[in-house]
Amino acid sequence: MRSGRFKVRIAEEEHSLDCGGFAYLPAGLPHAFLNLTDQPAELIIVFAPGGGDKFFAKLAPATRSATPDPDEVAAIFERHGMTLLGPPLATH
């Protein structure tokens, strides 16, 4: 992680990551992450094998607004062979 502070859920476990933190998110396990600050934050995500960048290239613009369209977001997940699980992470 480059900057900020994140909550990360991997399956049923939750962790907090500070700048420089690391989390391994194995393929096939549900996972989520949430910026715990009110400032922009940055993650470095590495995919092996590659290709995950195509998913985020579509997801990022669709989720930048304060109220993203849930149907549009779900469709992006589906087009990339993923299932959007809920509810989203909460700060507490």
JOMO-V282685 format. One record per run of one state. SS is the DSSP state (alpha for helix, beta for strand, coil for the rest). FROM is the first residue (numbers start at 1). TO is the last residue. If there is no record, write none. Layout:
SS_FROM_TO ; SS_FROM_TO
This chain:
coil_1_2 ; beta_3_3 ; coil_4_5 ; beta_6_10 ; coil_11_12 ; beta_13_17 ; coil_18_30 ; beta_31_35 ; coil_36_41 ; beta_42_42 ; coil_43_51 ; alpha_52_62 ; coil_63_69 ; alpha_70_79 ; coil_80_92
